[in-house]
């Protein structure tokens, strides 16, 4: 009897101990399960972050590789351009539109294989892909943006003023009269900016009532004075016309140096963002050797020829962009031929006078691009990296003329034999010689190596 009671008690104790153990195990599992789940989740997230960072870094390297490839193509263009400039016979055989093929076709990686390709082309692409260790995908585009006016031409530089004055004295030229200065104002960059802003506001106001209500009657001259003050040398402007007070009132320190990015214009205290967006396609802060007439826009055409009508502008682009026979201006004479002879927009004398005065103000026009926008888009995994670079091909500077020495300016006394020789009839000099000043060969413009002047990421 006592033994049975002992056994029963023992069973109860073992049963309670087992229940407690099970409860402890279940409690431990319940506690550890969310910890394990959270740890697993954090591990997967960190792994994904690491992979995304790795892909982002690879995409950045791929985009930079695309930029280097673009620089190599522009370097080839520079070498070919300089070769043609030095060899007139070869220049006559290769047109500018043919030369532009070096840089203007887009590049895509991996290179797509189409059915139209032959076996040799397919094998070449296959071998190229084997030897290339580029990760992801790459899209590369090079745009010619040499059709914009440089806003830094508004800048007043004390150094440039001293150089111009020195060149004028060395050339023996008189100081321009007040009437000549007033006449030249029509052709400088400041006037072109004024007209561009004025035309853009008027055109936008015709279709946008809210814009018209906000900017009707806005004064443009103070905006331009503010920009000129922002980029000019200190003490280079005698009368700031109140531009300095705008910066003081807003607590902004003016740069007093050339613009290096168009985005700097958004820091100007009085310039509305809406107006800056209207002119960003006609103006730049990076200089080109010449404004490319093949990239001319309707707004720029209106700036160059203010009296041109909307019908003339429409006919011009119909002629230039004819899908069956597109026209390419290989020289300023080609452009003049349309304006004078085909379009009958202005006379040859007026055209020559106008564009000569533009050139005297630093606004030159031609057909050779020298300012480019490189767009690189690289994709690796989930990451996409966008890189925009502005690349310029500066002109090789020509040697500055040396001032004449006093000894060179004094005529030497002729000896008796030299006097007899001078009395004899001397045949005229050959105009084809290098020493001829009236008919000397046109100065060739050579390009320096391409250089990146601005990079935008994002």
C-alpha positions as CSV (number, residue, x, y, z in Angstrom):
1,X,0.0,0.0,0.0
2,X,2.7,2.4,1.0
3,X,4.7,1.3,-2.1
4,X,1.9,2.2,-4.4
5,X,1.5,5.6,-2.9
6,X,5.3,6.2,-3.3
7,X,5.1,5.2,-7.0
8,X,2.1,7.4,-7.6
9,X,3.9,10.4,-6.0
10,X,7.0,9.6,-8.0
11,X,5.0,9.6,-11.2
12,X,3.4,13.0,-10.3
13,X,6.8,14.5,-9.6
14,X,8.3,13.2,-12.9
15,X,5.2,14.5,-14.7
16,X,5.6,18.0,-13.2
17,X,9.3,18.0,-14.0
18,X,8.6,17.1,-17.6
19,X,6.0,19.8,-18.0
20,X,8.4,22.3,-16.6
21,X,11.1,21.2,-19.0
22,X,8.8,21.4,-21.9
23,X,7.6,24.8,-20.8
24,X,11.2,26.0,-20.5
25,X,12.1,24.6,-24.0
26,X,9.0,26.2,-25.5
27,X,9.7,29.5,-23.8
28,X,13.3,29.4,-25.1
29,X,12.1,28.7,-28.6
30,X,9.6,31.5,-28.4
31,X,12.3,33.9,-27.2
32,X,14.9,32.8,-29.8
33,X,12.6,32.6,-32.8
34,X,12.1,36.4,-33.3
35,X,15.8,37.0,-32.5
36,X,16.8,34.5,-35.2
37,X,14.2,35.9,-37.6
38,X,15.5,39.4,-37.0
39,X,19.1,38.3,-37.3
40,X,18.4,36.5,-40.6
41,X,16.5,39.5,-41.9
42,X,19.3,41.9,-40.9
43,X,21.8,39.6,-42.5
44,X,19.9,39.5,-45.8
45,X,19.4,43.3,-45.8
46,X,23.1,43.9,-45.1
47,X,24.0,41.5,-47.8
48,X,21.7,43.3,-50.2
49,X,23.2,46.7,-49.1
50,X,26.7,45.4,-49.7
51,X,25.7,44.0,-53.2
52,X,24.0,47.3,-54.0
53,X,27.0,49.3,-52.9
54,X,29.3,47.0,-55.0
55,X,27.0,47.4,-58.0
56,X,26.9,51.2,-57.5
57,X,30.7,51.3,-57.4
58,X,31.0,49.1,-60.5
59,X,28.4,51.2,-62.3
60,X,30.5,54.3,-61.4
61,X,33.6,52.7,-62.8
62,X,31.7,51.7,-66.0
63,X,30.4,55.2,-66.5
64,X,33.9,56.6,-66.0
65,X,35.2,54.1,-68.6
66,X,32.6,55.5,-71.0
67,X,33.9,59.0,-70.3
68,X,37.4,57.9,-71.1
69,X,36.2,56.3,-74.3
70,X,34.5,59.5,-75.2
71,X,37.7,61.5,-74.5
72,X,39.6,59.1,-76.7
73,X,37.2,59.7,-79.6
74,X,37.4,63.4,-79.2
75,X,41.2,63.2,-79.1
76,X,41.0,61.3,-82.5
77,X,38.8,64.1,-83.8
78,X,41.2,66.7,-82.6
79,X,44.1,65.0,-84.3
80,X,42.2,64.6,-87.5
81,X,41.0,68.2,-87.4
82,X,44.5,69.6,-86.9
83,X,45.8,67.3,-89.7
84,X,43.3,68.7,-92.2
85,X,44.0,72.3,-91.0
86,X,47.7,71.8,-91.8
87,X,47.0,70.1,-95.2
88,X,44.8,72.2,-97.4
89,X,44.7,69.5,-100.1
90,X,43.3,66.9,-97.7
91,X,40.9,69.4,-96.2
92,X,39.3,69.9,-99.6
93,X,38.6,66.2,-99.8
94,X,37.1,65.7,-96.3
95,X,34.1,67.7,-95.3
96,X,33.3,68.7,-91.7
97,X,30.2,66.5,-91.6
98,X,32.5,63.5,-92.5
99,X,34.9,64.4,-89.8
100,X,32.1,64.6,-87.2
101,X,31.5,60.9,-87.7
102,X,34.5,60.2,-85.4
103,X,32.5,61.3,-82.3
104,X,28.8,61.7,-83.1
105,X,27.6,58.1,-83.3
106,X,26.3,56.6,-80.0
107,X,27.9,53.6,-78.3
108,X,26.1,50.8,-76.5
109,X,27.6,48.0,-74.5
110,X,27.1,45.1,-74.7
111,X,27.2,45.6,-78.5
112,X,24.0,44.2,-79.9
113,X,24.3,41.5,-82.6
114,X,21.7,41.8,-85.3
115,X,20.6,39.4,-88.1
116,X,21.9,41.8,-90.7
117,X,25.5,41.3,-89.6
118,X,27.7,38.9,-91.4
119,X,29.8,36.1,-89.8
120,X,32.9,38.2,-89.7
121,X,31.2,41.0,-87.8
122,X,29.5,38.6,-85.4
123,X,32.9,36.9,-84.6
124,X,34.6,40.2,-84.1
125,X,31.9,41.3,-81.6
126,X,32.2,37.9,-79.9
127,X,36.0,38.2,-79.5
128,X,35.6,41.8,-78.3
129,X,33.2,40.7,-75.6
130,X,35.6,37.9,-74.5
131,X,38.5,40.3,-74.1
132,X,36.5,43.0,-72.4
133,X,36.0,43.0,-68.6
134,X,33.5,45.8,-68.4
135,X,30.6,45.1,-66.0
136,X,27.0,45.8,-66.7
137,X,25.5,47.9,-69.5
138,X,26.7,51.2,-70.9
139,X,25.1,53.9,-73.0
140,X,27.3,56.7,-74.3
141,X,26.3,59.7,-76.2
142,X,28.3,62.8,-77.3
143,X,26.3,65.9,-78.1
144,X,27.6,69.0,-79.9
145,X,26.5,72.0,-77.9
146,X,28.7,74.6,-79.7
147,X,25.6,76.5,-80.6
148,X,25.4,78.5,-77.4
149,X,26.7,82.0,-76.5
150,X,29.1,82.1,-73.6
151,X,27.8,84.2,-70.7
152,X,31.3,84.8,-69.5
153,X,31.7,87.3,-72.3
154,X,29.8,89.7,-70.2
155,X,32.6,89.6,-67.7
156,X,34.8,92.7,-67.3
157,X,38.4,91.6,-66.7
158,X,41.1,94.1,-65.8
159,X,43.7,91.9,-67.3
160,X,41.8,91.6,-70.6
161,X,41.3,95.3,-70.7
162,X,45.0,95.9,-70.2
163,X,45.9,93.4,-73.0
164,X,43.4,95.0,-75.4
165,X,44.8,98.4,-74.7
166,X,48.3,97.2,-75.2
167,X,47.4,95.5,-78.5
168,X,45.7,98.7,-79.7
169,X,48.8,100.8,-78.9
170,X,51.1,98.3,-80.6
171,X,48.9,98.2,-83.7
172,X,48.9,102.0,-83.8
173,X,45.1,102.2,-83.7
174,X,43.2,105.1,-82.3
175,X,40.7,104.8,-79.4
176,X,37.2,104.0,-80.7
177,X,34.9,107.0,-80.6
178,X,31.7,107.1,-78.5
179,X,29.6,106.6,-81.6
180,X,31.6,103.4,-82.6
181,X,31.2,102.1,-79.1
182,X,27.5,102.6,-79.1
183,X,27.2,100.9,-82.5
184,X,29.2,97.9,-81.3
185,X,26.9,97.5,-78.3
186,X,24.3,96.0,-80.6
187,X,26.5,93.0,-81.4
188,X,28.0,92.1,-78.0
189,X,26.9,89.2,-75.7
190,X,25.2,91.6,-73.3
191,X,22.7,92.8,-76.0
192,X,22.2,89.2,-77.2
193,X,21.3,88.1,-73.6
194,X,18.9,91.1,-73.2
195,X,17.1,90.2,-76.5
196,X,17.0,86.5,-75.7
197,X,15.4,87.1,-72.3
198,X,13.0,89.7,-73.8
199,X,11.9,87.4,-76.7
200,X,11.6,84.3,-74.3
201,X,9.4,86.2,-71.9
202,X,7.2,87.5,-74.7
203,X,6.8,84.1,-76.3
204,X,6.1,82.3,-73.0
205,X,3.6,85.0,-72.0
206,X,1.5,84.4,-75.1
207,X,0.7,80.8,-74.0
208,X,0.9,81.0,-70.2
209,X,-1.4,83.4,-68.4
210,X,0.1,82.7,-65.0
211,X,3.6,83.4,-66.3
212,X,2.4,86.6,-67.9
213,X,0.8,87.7,-64.7
214,X,4.0,87.0,-62.7
215,X,6.6,88.5,-65.0
216,X,4.7,91.2,-67.0
217,X,6.7,94.4,-67.2
218,X,9.8,92.8,-65.5
219,X,12.9,95.0,-66.0
220,X,15.7,93.0,-67.8
221,X,18.5,95.5,-67.5
222,X,18.9,95.2,-63.7
223,X,19.1,91.4,-64.1
224,X,22.0,91.8,-66.6
225,X,23.8,94.3,-64.5
226,X,23.5,91.9,-61.6
227,X,25.0,89.1,-63.6
228,X,27.8,91.3,-64.9
229,X,28.7,92.5,-61.4
230,X,28.6,88.8,-60.1
231,X,31.3,87.7,-62.6
232,X,33.4,90.8,-63.2
233,X,36.7,91.6,-61.4
234,X,36.5,93.7,-58.3
235,X,36.8,97.5,-59.0
236,X,36.3,96.8,-62.7
237,X,32.8,98.4,-62.8
238,X,32.6,102.1,-61.8
239,X,28.8,102.3,-61.7
240,X,27.2,99.1,-60.5
241,X,23.7,100.5,-60.9
242,X,22.7,99.1,-57.6
243,X,23.7,95.5,-58.3
244,X,25.9,95.4,-55.3
245,X,23.1,96.3,-52.9
246,X,21.1,93.2,-54.1
247,X,23.8,90.9,-52.9
248,X,24.2,92.8,-49.6
249,X,20.5,92.7,-48.9
250,X,20.2,89.0,-49.5
251,X,23.5,88.2,-47.7
252,X,25.1,86.7,-50.8
253,X,28.8,87.1,-51.5
254,X,29.3,87.7,-55.3
255,X,31.7,85.4,-57.0
256,X,33.7,88.1,-58.9
257,X,35.1,85.4,-61.2
258,X,34.0,83.6,-64.3
259,X,31.1,81.2,-64.2
260,X,32.1,77.5,-64.2
261,X,28.6,76.0,-64.1
262,X,25.2,77.2,-65.4
263,X,23.7,76.2,-62.0
264,X,25.6,79.1,-60.4
265,X,23.1,81.4,-62.0
266,X,20.4,80.1,-59.6
267,X,22.3,81.8,-56.8
268,X,21.7,85.2,-58.2
269,X,19.3,87.1,-55.9
270,X,17.1,88.7,-58.6
271,X,17.0,86.1,-61.4
272,X,13.8,84.0,-61.3
273,X,14.3,80.3,-62.0
274,X,11.6,80.2,-64.6
275,X,13.5,82.8,-66.8
276,X,16.8,80.9,-66.4
277,X,15.1,77.8,-67.7
278,X,13.9,79.7,-70.8
279,X,17.4,80.7,-71.9
280,X,19.5,77.6,-70.8
281,X,19.4,76.2,-74.4
282,X,20.8,79.4,-76.0
283,X,23.5,80.2,-73.4
284,X,26.4,78.4,-71.7
285,X,29.2,79.2,-69.3
286,X,31.8,77.2,-71.3
287,X,33.4,78.8,-74.3
288,X,33.5,77.4,-77.8
289,X,35.8,78.5,-80.5
290,X,32.9,79.4,-82.7
291,X,29.1,79.0,-82.6
292,X,28.2,76.0,-84.8
293,X,25.7,77.1,-87.5
294,X,24.6,73.4,-88.0
295,X,23.2,73.4,-84.4
296,X,21.5,76.8,-84.7
297,X,18.1,77.1,-83.1
298,X,15.1,79.3,-83.9
299,X,15.8,81.5,-80.9
300,X,19.4,82.0,-81.8
301,X,18.5,82.7,-85.4
302,X,16.2,85.4,-84.2
303,X,19.0,86.9,-82.2
304,X,21.4,86.9,-85.1
305,X,18.9,88.4,-87.5
306,X,16.3,90.4,-85.5
307,X,14.3,91.4,-88.6
308,X,13.7,87.8,-89.7
309,X,10.1,86.7,-89.7
310,X,8.5,83.5,-88.3
311,X,7.8,82.4,-91.9
312,X,11.5,82.8,-92.8
313,X,12.5,80.8,-89.8
314,X,10.1,78.0,-90.7
315,X,11.4,78.0,-94.3
316,X,15.0,77.9,-93.1
317,X,14.5,74.8,-91.0
318,X,12.5,73.1,-93.8
319,X,15.4,73.7,-96.1
320,X,18.1,72.6,-93.6
321,X,16.3,69.6,-92.2
322,X,14.8,68.2,-95.4
323,X,14.5,64.5,-94.8
324,X,15.2,63.7,-98.4
325,X,18.1,66.1,-98.8
326,X,19.4,67.5,-95.4
327,X,21.7,70.4,-95.7
328,X,25.0,70.8,-93.8
329,X,26.8,74.1,-93.6
330,X,30.5,73.4,-94.1
331,X,31.4,77.0,-93.9
332,X,29.9,80.5,-93.1
333,X,29.6,81.0,-96.8
334,X,27.1,78.1,-97.0
335,X,25.0,79.8,-94.4
336,X,25.3,83.1,-96.1
337,X,24.3,81.6,-99.4
338,X,20.9,80.6,-97.9
339,X,20.3,83.9,-96.1
340,X,21.3,86.0,-99.1
341,X,20.5,84.0,-102.2
342,X,18.0,81.3,-101.3
343,X,16.0,82.8,-98.5
344,X,16.4,86.4,-99.6
345,X,16.4,87.5,-96.0
346,X,19.1,90.2,-96.2
347,X,21.6,91.5,-98.7
348,X,25.2,90.3,-98.9
349,X,26.5,93.6,-97.7
350,X,24.3,93.7,-94.7
351,X,25.2,90.0,-93.9
352,X,28.9,90.7,-94.2
353,X,28.8,93.8,-92.1
354,X,26.6,92.2,-89.4
355,X,28.7,89.1,-88.9
356,X,32.0,91.0,-89.1
357,X,30.8,93.1,-86.2
358,X,29.7,90.0,-84.3
359,X,33.3,88.7,-84.8
360,X,34.8,91.9,-83.4
361,X,32.8,91.4,-80.2
362,X,34.0,87.8,-79.8
363,X,31.0,86.0,-81.3
364,X,32.3,84.0,-84.2
365,X,30.3,81.6,-86.3
366,X,31.4,78.5,-88.3
367,X,30.9,74.8,-88.7
368,X,33.5,73.2,-86.4
369,X,32.2,71.9,-83.1
370,X,34.5,72.5,-80.1
371,X,32.2,72.2,-77.1
372,X,30.6,68.8,-76.2
373,X,28.2,67.3,-73.7
374,X,29.1,63.7,-72.9
375,X,26.2,61.5,-71.4
376,X,27.2,58.2,-69.8
377,X,24.6,55.9,-68.3
378,X,25.9,52.7,-66.7
379,X,23.7,49.9,-65.2
380,X,25.1,47.1,-63.0
381,X,22.6,44.9,-61.2
382,X,20.1,47.2,-59.5
383,X,22.3,50.3,-59.6
384,X,22.3,53.0,-62.3
385,X,24.9,55.7,-62.5
386,X,24.4,58.8,-64.6
387,X,27.5,60.9,-65.5
388,X,27.3,64.1,-67.5
389,X,30.5,65.8,-68.6
390,X,31.2,69.0,-70.5
391,X,34.3,68.8,-72.7
392,X,35.9,71.6,-74.6
393,X,38.6,71.6,-77.3
394,X,40.3,74.9,-76.9
395,X,42.0,76.7,-79.7
396,X,45.8,76.7,-79.7
397,X,46.7,80.3,-78.9
398,X,48.5,82.2,-81.7
399,X,51.7,84.1,-80.8
400,X,51.1,87.7,-79.7
401,X,52.5,90.4,-82.0
402,X,55.7,91.9,-80.7
403,X,56.0,95.7,-80.4
404,X,58.4,97.2,-82.8
405,X,61.8,98.2,-81.4
406,X,63.1,101.7,-81.8
407,X,66.0,100.4,-84.1
408,X,63.4,98.7,-86.4
409,X,61.4,101.9,-86.7
410,X,64.3,104.0,-87.8
411,X,65.2,103.8,-91.6
412,X,68.7,102.8,-92.3
413,X,70.9,105.0,-94.4
414,X,71.4,103.6,-97.9
415,X,74.8,103.2,-99.3
416,X,75.6,104.5,-102.8
417,X,75.2,101.0,-104.4
418,X,72.0,100.4,-102.5
419,X,70.7,103.8,-103.7
420,X,71.4,102.8,-107.3
421,X,69.6,99.5,-106.8
422,X,66.6,101.2,-105.4
423,X,66.4,103.5,-108.4
424,X,66.0,100.5,-110.7
425,X,62.6,99.1,-111.4
426,X,61.8,96.3,-108.9
427,X,59.3,93.6,-109.9
428,X,56.2,93.3,-107.6
429,X,56.4,90.7,-104.9
430,X,54.7,87.4,-105.3
431,X,51.4,87.4,-103.5
432,X,51.7,83.7,-102.7
433,X,54.8,84.2,-100.6
434,X,54.6,84.1,-96.8
435,X,55.8,87.6,-96.5
436,X,52.8,89.1,-98.3
437,X,50.6,91.0,-95.8
438,X,47.7,91.8,-98.1
439,X,47.0,88.3,-99.4
440,X,48.6,86.1,-96.8
441,X,47.1,82.7,-96.1
442,X,44.2,82.6,-93.6
443,X,45.3,81.9,-90.1
444,X,44.7,78.2,-89.3
445,X,42.9,77.3,-86.1
446,X,44.4,74.3,-84.4
447,X,42.8,72.5,-81.4
448,X,44.4,71.6,-78.1
449,X,43.7,68.3,-76.4
450,X,40.1,67.8,-75.1
451,X,39.6,68.7,-71.4
452,X,36.7,68.2,-69.0
453,X,35.5,71.5,-67.7
454,X,32.5,70.3,-65.7
455,X,31.1,67.0,-64.4
456,X,27.5,66.5,-63.1
457,X,26.6,63.2,-61.3
458,X,23.0,62.1,-60.9
